[in-house]
Amino acid sequence: MMNTTFAIPAQALNTTGTNPIVSTIFTADPSAHVWEDGKIYIYASHDMDPARGCDLMDRYHVYSSEDMVNWLDEGEILRSEDVSWGRPEGGFMWAPDCAYKNGTYYFYYPHPSESDWNNSWKIGVATSRHPAKGFVDQGYIPGLGDFAMIDPCVFVDDDGRAYMYYGGGGRCMGGELNEDMMSIQGGMQDMDTLQDFHEATWVFKRNGIYYLTYADNLHENNQMRYATSHHPLGPWTYRGVFLEPTGCSTSHGSVAEYKGNWYLFYHNQQISGEGNLRSICVDELHFCEDGRIQTVTQTAQGLAPVGPAPAVKAHPVQARYHADEAGGGAEVSLDAAGGKVVRNLDIPGAFCSFTGIDGAEGGRTALYLSYTTEQKLAKLHLTVNGEDLSLINAVGLGGGASYSGFAHFTVNLKPGNGNTIQLTGGHGEVTVGELLAVPFQD
């Protein structure tokens, strides 16, 4: 069959931005880049829900946008199970970054190699020919160590030379990468002129000036500071604070220019109220005439769109599904308009299943789940073909009979129509409507 265009319902697309920009799962440590396809991408870590601490973070998601308002979950690109050299127990996959050179995308991430996680950090590298799929781990960068080796950042300069930075525990290091993008040329150097450095290094360039941003040591509520230089490895001149506390016990950000505007990506705990269940945000970044960064205004309303809302392509086979099984107290019934809905999912152990979902040729499929809830944050446990994918959020939007709430997430499905998605309740009142399945045109 020929492919066709499937129009996502208007209520699933945003006409104005909101912060946080991702609400279906908890995400943190956003690393933003604009690639040659004209889209802006965010590489984010994933706070697993329910949280026990940062030890449970073990998978990475990518989000893309063409208008800075509608963000597509491109899906999960790497998890600890994909790392043969990694910590046997998994977990501890913290703030990542991505770089592009000579047709290859390089994904950098911190991960321990032993059960003694705090003394075995490595910087892993996965590569792909695509910005948001197909990443395969290639091992780790040799010769690094001596302290908390976390929060890698890779900056590619205008001349094609690439530089890597990392740091935690009050120490920041930087060095030039070789052409292979997986080894260091001549060793790492201390970036020792930074004031009150804690972690979360990010480097970018504007009007010939290099900027290094980072999180400081403000107790229980880090701020973001920055320094400037005329060389990518310093020396750095401290300039001040440009992001005040976000209400979260950690702070981590990245800076990118898109369609003529500059933006700061960061995280807070606006949705959950918990420092280990964070959510990524974006606001405008402004500069003074002399290059100094103005203090960022953190907003709840987010951004105005900088382009048209995206069109979403889909497989022509049925894209809408209704739950065909429920149990544990949940019931499939009809709403006022005669459509199938699932109620009573607030009961512990209640569940519903969507079967016969078409995965087309197999691979990434965007799912849009319609729901209604009056609670600030109801949740559903997501299982895809028997695989536990953690909790997804249904942020309280009301919705009434229109089921105007939409939880959007992307999963990998098997080829054909033998896919099953199960939602388990017991995490707040939420009534589920239809499931829209939109296979990617990969």
C-alpha positions as CSV (number, residue, x, y, z in Angstrom):
1,M,0.0,0.0,0.0
2,M,1.0,3.6,-0.5
3,N,1.8,5.8,2.5
4,T,-0.6,8.6,3.3
5,T,-0.8,11.5,5.7
6,F,-2.5,11.1,9.1
7,A,-3.7,14.3,10.7
8,I,-3.1,14.4,14.5
9,P,-6.3,15.8,16.1
10,A,-6.0,19.6,16.8
11,Q,-6.1,19.1,20.5
12,A,-2.9,17.0,20.3
13,L,-1.0,19.9,18.8
14,N,0.0,23.1,20.6
15,T,-0.6,26.5,19.3
16,T,1.6,28.1,22.0
17,G,4.4,26.7,24.1
18,T,4.2,25.7,27.7
19,N,6.8,24.8,30.2
20,P,7.7,22.1,30.9
21,I,7.8,21.1,27.2
22,V,7.6,17.3,27.9
23,S,5.1,16.0,30.3
24,T,4.4,12.4,29.4
25,I,7.6,11.1,31.1
26,F,10.1,12.7,33.3
27,T,13.1,14.1,31.5
28,A,16.2,16.0,32.6
29,D,19.6,17.3,31.5
30,P,18.6,18.6,28.0
31,S,21.3,18.8,25.4
32,A,20.0,20.8,22.4
33,H,21.4,20.8,18.9
34,V,20.3,22.0,15.4
35,W,21.2,19.6,12.7
36,E,21.4,19.8,8.9
37,D,17.7,18.7,8.4
38,G,16.6,22.0,9.9
39,K,15.1,20.6,13.1
40,I,16.2,21.2,16.6
41,Y,16.8,18.1,18.7
42,I,17.0,17.6,22.5
43,Y,18.9,14.6,23.9
44,A,17.6,14.0,27.4
45,S,18.1,11.7,30.3
46,H,15.1,9.9,31.7
47,D,14.1,10.1,35.4
48,M,12.4,6.7,36.0
49,D,9.1,6.8,37.8
50,P,8.6,5.9,40.6
51,A,11.9,7.5,41.7
52,R,14.4,5.9,44.1
53,G,17.2,8.3,43.2
54,C,19.4,9.0,40.2
55,D,20.7,5.4,40.3
56,L,17.6,4.3,38.4
57,M,18.3,6.6,35.3
58,D,19.2,4.1,32.6
59,R,17.8,5.2,29.2
60,Y,17.9,8.2,26.9
61,H,15.2,9.8,24.8
62,V,15.4,12.3,21.9
63,Y,12.9,15.0,21.1
64,S,12.7,17.1,17.9
65,S,10.8,20.2,16.8
66,E,10.4,22.5,13.8
67,D,8.5,25.3,15.6
68,M,9.8,25.3,19.2
69,V,6.3,24.5,20.4
70,N,5.4,21.0,19.2
71,W,8.0,18.4,20.4
72,L,8.0,15.0,18.9
73,D,9.2,12.1,21.0
74,E,11.7,10.4,18.6
75,G,11.9,7.5,21.0
76,E,14.5,5.9,23.2
77,I,18.0,5.6,21.6
78,L,20.1,3.9,24.3
79,R,19.7,2.1,27.6
80,S,22.1,0.4,30.0
81,E,21.3,-3.0,28.6
82,D,22.8,-1.9,25.3
83,V,26.2,-1.3,26.9
84,S,28.3,-4.5,27.1
85,W,31.1,-2.9,29.1
86,G,28.7,-1.1,31.6
87,R,27.8,-1.7,35.2
88,P,26.1,-5.1,35.6
89,E,23.2,-3.7,37.5
90,G,22.6,-0.9,35.0
91,G,21.4,2.5,36.0
92,F,23.5,5.6,36.3
93,M,23.1,6.9,32.8
94,W,23.2,10.6,33.5
95,A,23.4,13.8,31.4
96,P,24.4,13.1,27.8
97,D,25.4,15.1,24.7
98,C,25.6,14.6,21.0
99,A,27.9,15.8,18.2
100,Y,27.9,15.5,14.4
101,K,31.0,15.2,12.2
102,N,31.6,13.8,8.7
103,G,28.2,12.1,8.3
104,T,28.1,10.5,11.7
105,Y,26.3,11.4,14.9
106,Y,28.3,10.7,18.1
107,F,26.3,10.3,21.3
108,Y,28.3,10.8,24.5
109,Y,27.1,9.6,27.9
110,P,28.5,8.9,31.4
111,H,28.2,5.4,32.8
112,P,30.0,3.3,35.4
113,S,31.8,0.1,34.3
114,E,31.6,-1.7,37.6
115,S,29.2,-2.3,40.5
116,D,31.3,0.3,42.5
117,W,29.7,3.0,40.4
118,N,31.3,6.0,42.0
119,N,34.9,4.9,41.2
120,S,34.3,3.5,37.7
121,W,32.8,6.2,35.6
122,K,33.5,6.2,31.9
123,I,32.4,8.4,29.0
124,G,30.7,6.1,26.5
125,V,30.2,6.8,22.8
126,A,27.4,5.4,20.6
127,T,27.2,6.3,16.9
128,S,24.6,6.5,14.1
129,R,24.1,7.8,10.6
130,H,20.8,9.3,11.9
131,P,20.2,11.9,14.6
132,A,17.5,10.0,16.5
133,K,17.7,6.3,15.7
134,G,20.1,3.5,15.0
135,F,22.7,4.3,17.7
136,V,25.1,1.5,18.5
137,D,27.5,1.6,21.4
138,Q,31.2,1.8,20.4
139,G,32.8,1.5,23.8
140,Y,34.3,4.4,25.9
141,I,36.9,7.0,25.6
142,P,40.2,5.7,26.9
143,G,42.6,7.4,29.3
144,L,40.1,9.5,31.3
145,G,39.6,9.2,35.0
146,D,40.7,10.5,38.4
147,F,37.4,12.0,39.5
148,A,33.6,12.2,38.9
149,M,33.6,11.7,35.1
150,I,30.1,12.9,34.4
151,D,28.2,15.4,32.2
152,P,30.1,15.2,28.9
153,C,29.8,18.1,26.5
154,V,31.3,18.1,23.0
155,F,31.7,21.4,21.0
156,V,32.6,21.3,17.3
157,D,34.2,24.6,16.3
158,D,33.7,26.4,12.9
159,D,37.0,24.9,11.7
160,G,35.8,21.4,12.4
161,R,38.0,20.8,15.4
162,A,36.1,19.1,18.3
163,Y,36.5,19.7,22.0
164,M,35.2,17.6,24.9
165,Y,34.5,18.8,28.4
166,Y,33.3,16.9,31.5
167,G,33.2,17.4,35.2
168,G,31.6,17.0,38.6
169,G,32.5,17.3,42.2
170,G,33.8,20.8,41.7
171,R,36.3,20.1,38.9
172,C,36.0,20.7,35.2
173,M,38.2,19.3,32.4
174,G,38.5,20.0,28.7
175,G,40.5,18.7,25.8
176,E,40.6,18.4,22.0
177,L,39.2,15.2,20.4
178,N,41.0,13.4,17.6
179,E,39.5,13.0,14.2
180,D,37.9,9.7,15.3
181,M,35.8,11.7,17.9
182,M,36.5,8.9,20.4
183,S,40.0,9.7,21.7
184,I,41.7,12.7,23.3
185,Q,44.5,14.6,21.6
186,G,47.3,15.4,24.1
187,G,45.3,14.9,27.3
188,M,42.8,16.9,29.3
189,Q,43.3,20.2,30.9
190,D,41.8,21.8,34.1
191,M,39.4,24.6,33.4
192,D,40.6,26.1,36.7
193,T,39.4,29.7,36.4
194,L,35.7,28.9,36.8
195,Q,34.1,30.4,39.9
196,D,32.2,27.9,42.2
197,F,32.0,25.2,39.5
198,H,29.9,22.1,40.4
199,E,28.9,20.2,37.2
200,A,26.9,20.5,34.0
201,T,29.4,22.0,31.5
202,W,28.1,23.4,28.2
203,V,30.2,25.2,25.6
204,F,28.9,27.3,22.7
205,K,30.2,30.1,20.5
206,R,28.6,33.4,19.5
207,N,30.2,36.3,17.6
208,G,33.6,34.9,18.0
209,I,33.3,34.5,21.8
210,Y,33.3,31.1,23.5
211,Y,30.9,30.6,26.4
212,L,31.1,27.9,29.1
213,T,28.0,27.5,31.2
214,Y,27.7,25.4,34.3
215,A,25.8,24.6,37.5
216,D,27.2,26.1,40.8
217,N,27.2,24.8,44.4
218,L,24.3,26.8,45.8
219,H,22.9,24.5,48.5
220,E,19.9,22.4,47.5
221,N,19.1,24.8,44.6
222,N,21.9,25.2,42.0
223,Q,22.1,28.3,39.8
224,M,23.7,28.4,36.4
225,R,26.8,30.6,35.9
226,Y,29.0,31.3,32.9
227,A,32.5,32.3,31.8
228,T,33.9,33.5,28.4
229,S,37.1,33.1,26.5
230,H,38.7,33.7,23.1
231,H,39.8,30.0,22.9
232,P,37.7,26.9,23.4
233,L,40.0,25.7,26.2
234,G,40.4,29.0,27.9
235,P,41.6,30.7,30.0
236,W,38.1,31.5,31.1
237,T,36.9,34.8,32.5
238,Y,34.0,34.5,35.0
239,R,31.0,36.6,34.1
240,G,28.2,35.8,36.6
241,V,24.9,34.0,37.2
242,F,22.4,33.9,34.2
243,L,19.8,31.3,35.5
244,E,18.6,31.6,39.0
245,P,17.2,28.6,41.0
246,T,14.5,26.7,39.1
247,G,13.0,25.2,42.3
248,C,14.8,22.0,41.7
249,S,17.8,20.7,43.7
250,T,19.8,20.3,40.5
251,S,20.4,22.6,37.6
252,H,21.6,21.6,34.1
253,G,21.2,23.4,30.8
254,S,22.3,23.9,27.2
255,V,22.2,26.8,24.8
256,A,21.3,26.7,21.1
257,E,20.4,29.2,18.3
258,Y,17.4,28.3,16.1
259,K,15.9,30.3,13.3
260,G,17.7,33.5,14.5
261,N,16.8,33.3,18.2
262,W,18.8,32.0,21.1
263,Y,17.4,29.6,23.7
264,L,18.3,28.1,27.1
265,F,17.1,24.6,27.8
266,Y,17.0,23.5,31.4
267,H,14.9,21.4,33.8
268,N,12.8,21.9,36.9
269,Q,10.4,19.9,39.1
270,Q,7.3,21.8,38.2
271,I,5.1,18.8,37.5
272,S,6.2,16.3,40.1
273,G,7.4,18.5,43.0
274,E,10.3,15.9,43.4
275,G,13.9,16.6,42.6
276,N,14.4,13.1,41.1
277,L,11.4,13.5,38.8
278,R,12.4,16.4,36.6
279,S,11.0,18.0,33.4
280,I,12.7,19.9,30.6
281,C,11.9,23.5,29.8
282,V,13.0,26.1,27.3
283,D,13.0,29.9,27.4
284,E,14.6,32.7,25.4
285,L,18.2,33.7,25.9
286,H,19.2,37.3,25.4
287,F,22.6,39.0,25.2
288,C,23.8,42.5,25.9
289,E,25.7,44.5,23.2
290,D,29.0,43.6,24.9
291,G,28.2,39.8,24.8
292,R,27.1,39.4,28.4
293,I,24.2,37.0,28.9
294,Q,21.1,38.6,30.5
295,T,19.4,36.8,33.3
296,V,16.9,34.3,31.9
297,T,13.2,34.9,32.6
298,Q,11.7,31.5,33.5
299,T,8.2,31.2,32.2
300,A,5.3,28.8,32.5
301,Q,3.8,29.9,29.1
302,G,6.9,29.0,27.2
303,L,7.5,30.2,23.6
304,A,5.5,31.4,20.6
305,P,5.9,29.1,17.5
306,V,8.6,30.0,15.0
307,G,7.1,28.0,12.2
308,P,4.0,26.0,11.2
309,A,2.8,23.0,13.2
310,P,4.3,19.7,11.8
311,A,2.5,17.3,9.6
312,V,2.7,13.6,10.7
313,K,2.9,10.8,8.2
314,A,1.4,7.5,9.0
315,H,0.8,4.0,7.6
316,P,-2.6,3.7,5.9
317,V,-3.8,0.8,8.0
318,Q,-6.1,1.6,10.9
319,A,-4.5,4.1,13.2
320,R,-7.2,4.4,15.9
321,Y,-7.6,1.8,18.5
322,H,-9.9,1.3,21.5
323,A,-9.2,-0.9,24.5
324,D,-10.6,-4.4,23.8
325,E,-9.9,-5.9,27.3
326,A,-10.1,-4.6,30.9
327,G,-9.7,-6.1,34.3
328,G,-8.9,-5.7,37.9
329,G,-11.9,-3.4,38.3
330,A,-11.5,-1.4,35.2
331,E,-14.4,-1.4,32.7
332,V,-14.7,-0.8,29.0
333,S,-17.9,1.2,28.5
334,L,-19.4,3.8,26.2
335,D,-19.2,7.6,26.7
336,A,-22.0,10.1,26.0
337,A,-20.9,10.2,22.3
338,G,-21.0,6.4,22.0
339,G,-17.3,6.0,21.9
340,K,-15.4,3.3,23.9
341,V,-13.7,4.4,27.0
342,V,-12.0,2.7,30.0
343,R,-13.1,3.8,33.5
344,N,-12.0,2.9,37.1
345,L,-8.3,2.8,36.3
346,D,-7.7,4.4,39.7
347,I,-8.2,1.0,41.3
348,P,-4.9,-0.7,42.2
349,G,-4.3,-3.5,39.7
350,A,-6.8,-2.2,37.2
351,F,-5.7,-2.5,33.6
352,C,-6.7,-2.3,30.0
353,S,-5.2,-3.7,26.8
354,F,-5.1,-2.5,23.2
355,T,-4.4,-5.5,20.9
356,G,-3.9,-6.0,17.2
357,I,-1.9,-2.7,16.9
358,D,-0.3,-2.4,13.5
359,G,3.5,-1.7,13.6
360,A,3.7,-1.4,9.8
361,E,7.3,-2.6,8.9
362,G,8.3,-2.5,12.5
363,G,10.3,0.1,14.4
364,R,9.3,3.4,15.9
365,T,5.6,4.3,16.3
366,A,4.3,7.5,17.9
367,L,1.4,6.8,20.2
368,Y,-1.2,9.5,21.2
369,L,-3.4,8.4,24.1
370,S,-6.5,10.5,24.7
371,Y,-7.8,10.8,28.2
372,T,-9.6,12.9,30.7
373,T,-8.8,13.5,34.4
374,E,-9.4,16.2,37.0
375,Q,-6.3,15.3,39.0
376,K,-3.1,17.3,38.7
377,L,-1.1,14.2,37.9
378,A,-2.6,10.8,37.2
379,K,-0.3,8.1,35.9
380,L,-0.6,4.9,34.0
381,H,2.0,2.1,33.8
382,L,3.0,1.4,30.2
383,T,3.8,-2.1,29.0
384,V,4.5,-2.7,25.3
385,N,4.6,-6.4,24.1
386,G,5.4,-7.4,27.7
387,E,8.2,-4.9,28.2
388,D,7.9,-2.6,31.2
389,L,8.4,1.0,30.0
390,S,7.8,2.7,33.4
391,L,5.0,5.2,34.2
392,I,3.6,7.7,31.9
393,N,1.9,10.9,33.0
394,A,-1.6,12.2,32.3
395,V,-1.2,15.8,33.4
396,G,-4.6,17.1,34.7
397,L,-6.1,19.0,31.8
398,G,-9.8,18.4,32.7
399,G,-11.1,17.6,29.2
400,G,-14.6,16.3,30.2
401,A,-16.4,14.4,27.6
402,S,-14.1,15.6,24.8
403,Y,-11.1,13.6,26.1
404,S,-8.9,16.5,25.1
405,G,-5.9,15.3,27.2
406,F,-3.2,13.6,25.0
407,A,-0.2,11.7,26.3
408,H,2.3,11.4,23.5
409,F,5.2,8.9,23.5
410,T,7.1,6.8,21.0
411,V,7.8,3.1,21.3
412,N,9.3,0.4,19.1
413,L,6.8,-2.1,17.7
414,K,7.1,-5.4,15.9
415,P,6.2,-5.7,12.2
416,G,2.6,-6.4,11.5
417,N,-0.5,-6.2,13.7
418,G,0.5,-8.5,16.5
419,N,1.4,-5.7,19.0
420,T,-0.2,-5.3,22.4
421,I,-0.1,-2.3,24.7
422,Q,-1.3,-2.6,28.2
423,L,-2.0,0.3,30.6
424,T,-2.1,-0.5,34.3
425,G,-3.8,1.9,36.7
426,G,-3.8,2.5,40.4
427,H,-1.9,5.8,40.2
428,G,-4.8,8.2,40.3
429,E,-8.1,8.8,38.5
430,V,-8.0,8.8,34.7
431,T,-10.4,7.7,32.1
432,V,-8.8,6.5,28.8
433,G,-10.3,7.1,25.4
434,E,-8.7,6.0,22.1
435,L,-5.1,5.2,21.2
436,L,-3.7,6.7,18.0
437,A,-0.8,4.7,16.5
438,V,1.4,6.6,13.9
439,P,4.3,4.5,12.5
440,F,7.3,6.6,11.6
441,Q,8.3,6.8,8.0
442,D,11.9,5.6,8.6
